[in-house]
Structure formats: structure tokens, C-alpha cells
Amino acid sequence: MTSTKTGGPPLSVTIVAQNEERTIAEVLAPAAELADEIIFLDSGSTDRTIEIAQRFGVHLYHQPWLGYAEQKNKAIDLTSGEWILSLDADEVMTPALVDETRRTLRAGVPEDINGFRIPRVLFIGDTPVRRGGFYPDAQLRLIRKGRGRFRPRIVHESIAVEGRVGQLKNDLLHYAYTDVEQFAETMDEYARLSARHYFEQGRNRWRSNKLNEALHPVWTLFYRQIVRGGWLGGPLCWQLNRIYAGYVRKKVVYLRQLERARSPR
């Protein structure tokens, strides 16, 4: 067998990106230690993203934006490894995760296991958020070639795998937001995209109901702050969970707006 960086089956890392110069070097450095190939699918960067990526010997491809799930599946289709690790352009593997992934593949994965979830730590700027439902936020990202793909969703895309799924222990660091304001703006965008997804699916009588609009955000805030220990996360966790509860409410409001726009006057 040709030698690989894992010492086991060859691993492909996929990254889709657009204007990610803030984080891309930190993402690629540990990935390059582990991956036999890095499939880098760019959708039109105008900053230094491509220049930085090429320093790490990526296989560079260009693809106009297809949507979250479709773009990531396109990257998966370009891989040649037996295993695939799908990373976002703001997700950094810790040294411990690199080592654990290498050891897992080198040891040999049972044939009935076709994927692994990875715990993920959200960062606001340089501050990790480990309370209030934001951690462990385990993401299914390491998959056997041909056994998993992202579900077709407008937002909050996730991988569906045939067969059993294992769990890795070490963290993926998610440097998603520079500050709370950016988190709030993104949650508003996600609320609009989620509302459109539900609108296209239909059968949303409860989702768009005003009672759901009143009750669901209250329950969400209580659950995340009390049950999931957000109160232990201090003022930052309180801010984030208030925004998250607002996101839950906005999904209902935006869905009802779409339904009203469709209804004949």
C-alpha cells in the first residue's frame, strides 16, 4: 500500500470557501498534516483566500455558489480518498484531534461504521462558548467515501450516512464570529433561510402559529440558560441565548410573512 499521512487509508479533506482570509491559514495548517489531498472549492474570493490556500498545496477548484449542501457535496465528489473530512473554512482542528483522527484511521475502522461525529467549540472572537447548549455541538464530518452526503437543505446542512456513526473525543474549534453583533446578523439571515426552507416544505400550520411564536422562544431561552447551564457561562452566554431565542421567534415571523405573501388577497 502506498504510504499515507494517516498511516492507514488515504484521507481527503474538503473545504468550501469565499473570502476567508481571516481564518483559512489556521484551518489549513493542521489539515495539511493529516490529509493526503485537500479539495479547496472556492466560490469567488476577492481577498487573499486563494493566495493563502495555495501555500498549502491544495487542489484548487472554482464553483459559483450552489447553496450550502450542494457546494459541499460538489467538493465531496472531487475527492479520491477512502475517507473524507469535510471542514468549514472557519473550523480549526486541534493537535489532539489531528492525532486522534490519524490513530482512528490507522487502527482500522469496522466495516459497519461509516462516519464519525466531532465535538465543536464555538468561538466569539477569541472567547470559547462551552455552556448554554453551544457545546459539544457534535458534527458528523468524517465519512467513508460513498457512504455519506449532505442533505439538500437551504441552511443548517448536515450529513446523512448509511450505517453506524462513531464519536471522536477531541474538539474542532469553530471561529465563526468576530463579535456578538456578527452572531446576531447571521442568526437573522439563518432565520430567513430556515423560514424559506419550511415554506417550501409546506404543512406549517403550527410552525407559523402565533402561539408558537410566543411559547417556543421562551422555552428555548429557559432550556438553554437553565437546563443546559447557560447561567454558568456569564453575560456572553446570556447575550447569545437571547439572540438565539430571537432567532427562533424570527423563523415563525418570517414564515408567516411568506405565507401571507402567497395567499390571494
C-alpha positions in Angstrom: 0.0 0.0 0.0 1.2 3.5 -0.8 2.1 5.4 2.4 -0.4 7.9 3.6 -0.3 10.7 6.1 -2.7 8.7 8.4 -0.7 5.5 8.1 -3.9 3.9 7.1 -6.4 4.6 4.3 -6.0 7.8 2.4 -7.9 10.8 3.7 -9.3 13.7 1.7 -10.2 17.0 3.4 -12.8 19.2 1.7 -13.2 22.9 2.3 -15.6 25.3 0.5 -14.7 29.0 0.8 -15.3 32.5 -0.2 -13.3 35.4 1.3 -12.0 33.5 4.3 -8.5 35.1 4.7 -9.2 35.7 8.4 -9.1 32.0 9.3 -8.0 30.0 6.4 -4.3 29.6 7.2 -5.2 28.3 10.7 -7.7 25.8 9.1 -5.3 24.5 6.5 -2.1 24.1 8.6 -3.4 21.2 10.8 -5.5 19.8 7.9 -2.3 19.6 5.8 -0.6 17.5 8.4 -3.3 14.8 8.1 -4.7 15.0 4.6 -3.4 13.2 1.5 -5.3 15.7 -0.5 -7.2 18.9 0.3 -10.0 19.7 -2.1 -10.5 23.5 -1.9 -13.6 24.7 -3.7 -13.8 28.5 -4.0 -16.9 30.3 -5.0 -15.4 33.7 -5.9 -13.0 35.0 -3.3 -11.8 38.5 -3.9 -9.4 38.8 -0.8 -6.2 36.7 -0.2 -8.0 33.4 0.4 -6.8 31.7 -2.7 -3.2 33.0 -2.3 -3.1 31.7 1.2 -4.6 28.3 0.3 -2.2 27.7 -2.5 0.7 27.8 0.0 -0.6 24.6 1.5 -0.7 22.7 -1.8 -4.5 22.4 -2.1 -6.3 21.1 -5.1 -8.0 24.3 -6.1 -11.3 24.4 -7.9 -13.7 27.2 -8.7 -17.5 26.8 -8.5 -20.2 29.6 -8.4 -22.2 29.2 -5.2 -24.7 26.4 -5.3 -26.0 26.6 -1.8 -24.5 25.2 1.4 -25.3 21.5 0.9 -24.8 21.4 -2.9 -21.5 23.2 -2.6 -20.2 20.8 0.0 -21.4 17.8 -2.0 -19.6 19.1 -5.1 -16.4 19.1 -3.1 -17.0 15.6 -1.9 -17.5 14.4 -5.5 -14.0 15.7 -6.3 -12.2 13.6 -3.7 -10.2 10.4 -4.2 -9.6 9.3 -0.6 -11.2 6.4 1.1 -12.2 8.7 3.9 -13.4 12.3 3.7 -13.2 15.1 6.3 -15.5 18.0 5.5 -14.4 21.2 7.1 -15.8 24.7 7.0 -13.3 27.5 6.3 -13.5 28.7 9.9 -13.1 25.3 11.6 -9.6 24.5 13.1 -8.6 21.0 14.1 -6.8 20.9 17.4 -3.5 18.9 17.5 -5.3 16.3 19.7 -8.0 15.9 17.0 -5.4 15.5 14.3 -3.7 12.8 16.3 -7.0 11.1 17.2 -8.2 11.1 13.6 -4.9 9.6 12.5 -4.9 6.9 15.1 -8.5 6.0 14.4 -7.9 5.5 10.7 -4.6 3.8 11.2 -6.1 1.3 13.6 -8.8 0.3 11.1 -12.5 1.3 11.2 -15.0 -1.6 11.5 -16.8 -2.0 8.2 -20.2 -1.1 9.6 -19.1 2.3 10.8 -19.2 4.8 8.0 -18.8 8.1 9.8 -17.7 9.9 13.0 -19.1 12.9 14.8 -16.7 15.5 16.1 -17.4 17.9 19.1 -17.2 21.5 18.1 -16.4 24.6 20.2 -18.0 27.9 19.1 -15.8 31.0 19.5 -17.0 34.6 19.6 -13.8 36.4 18.7 -11.2 34.6 20.8 -13.6 33.5 23.5 -14.9 29.9 23.6 -18.5 29.3 24.5 -18.9 25.9 26.3 -22.3 26.5 28.1 -25.9 27.1 27.3 -26.3 24.5 24.5 -23.5 25.7 22.4 -21.2 22.7 23.3 -20.5 19.9 22.4 -22.4 20.7 19.2 -21.1 17.4 17.7 -20.9 17.5 13.9 -20.8 14.5 11.6 -17.9 15.4 9.3 -15.6 12.4 8.9 -17.2 9.9 6.5 -16.3 6.9 4.4 -16.2 7.7 0.7 -19.5 6.8 -1.0 -21.4 6.4 2.3 -22.5 9.9 3.2 -23.6 13.2 1.6 -25.1 16.5 2.8 -28.9 16.6 2.9 -30.4 19.1 0.5 -31.3 22.0 2.8 -31.1 25.7 2.3 -29.4 26.2 5.7 -28.2 24.1 8.6 -27.0 21.4 6.3 -25.9 18.1 7.8 -24.5 14.8 6.5 -26.6 11.7 6.2 -24.6 8.4 6.4 -25.5 4.9 5.6 -24.6 2.7 8.5 -23.4 3.3 12.1 -21.7 6.5 13.2 -18.9 6.7 15.8 -17.8 9.6 18.0 -14.4 11.3 18.3 -13.5 12.9 21.6 -11.3 15.8 20.7 -12.5 19.2 19.6 -12.9 21.1 16.4 -12.6 24.9 17.0 -15.2 27.0 15.3 -14.1 30.6 14.8 -17.4 31.6 13.3 -18.0 35.1 14.6 -15.7 38.1 15.3 -18.2 39.5 17.8 -21.8 39.3 19.2 -23.1 41.7 16.5 -21.9 39.4 13.7 -23.6 36.4 15.5 -26.9 38.4 15.6 -26.7 39.3 12.0 -26.0 35.7 11.0 -28.9 34.4 13.1 -31.2 36.8 11.3 -30.0 35.5 8.0 -30.4 31.9 9.1 -33.9 32.7 10.3 -34.9 33.9 6.9 -33.3 30.9 5.2 -35.0 28.5 7.6 -38.3 30.1 7.0 -37.9 29.7 3.3 -37.0 26.1 3.8 -40.1 25.4 5.8 -42.2 27.4 3.4 -41.1 25.3 0.5 -41.7 22.1 2.5 -45.3 23.1 3.3 -47.6 21.8 6.1 -46.5 24.6 8.5 -49.7 25.3 10.4 -48.1 25.1 13.8 -44.7 26.5 12.8 -46.3 29.8 11.7 -48.8 29.9 14.5 -48.7 33.0 16.8 -48.9 30.7 19.8 -45.7 29.0 18.6 -44.2 32.5 18.2 -44.9 33.3 21.8 -44.1 30.0 23.5 -41.1 28.5 21.6 -38.7 31.4 22.2 -39.5 31.4 25.9 -38.9 27.7 26.2 -35.7 27.9 24.2 -34.3 30.6 26.5 -35.3 28.7 29.6 -33.9 25.4 28.3 -30.5 26.8 27.2 -30.0 29.1 30.1 -31.2 26.8 32.9 -31.3 23.2 31.7 -28.1 23.5 29.6 -26.3 25.7 32.1 -26.1 29.0 30.2 -26.2 30.8 33.5 -22.8 29.4 34.2 -21.5 31.0 31.0 -21.8 34.5 32.3 -23.0 37.6 30.4 -21.8 36.4 27.0 -23.8 33.2 27.1 -26.9 35.2 28.2 -26.4 37.6 25.2 -26.0 34.7 22.8 -29.0 32.8 24.1 -31.3 35.9 24.0 -30.3 36.2 20.3 -30.8 32.5 19.7 -34.3 32.8 21.3 -34.9 35.7 19.0 -33.8 33.6 16.0 -36.4 31.0 17.0 -39.1 33.7 17.1 -38.0 35.3 13.8 -38.3 31.9 12.0 -42.0 31.9 12.8 -42.5 35.6 11.9 -40.6 35.3 8.5 -42.5 32.0 7.7 -45.9 33.8 8.3 -44.8 36.7 6.1 -44.0 34.2 3.3 -47.4 32.5 3.7 -49.2 35.9 3.7 -47.4 36.9 0.5 -48.5 33.7 -1.2 -52.2 33.9 -0.1 -54.6 35.6 -2.5 -55.9 38.9 -1.4 
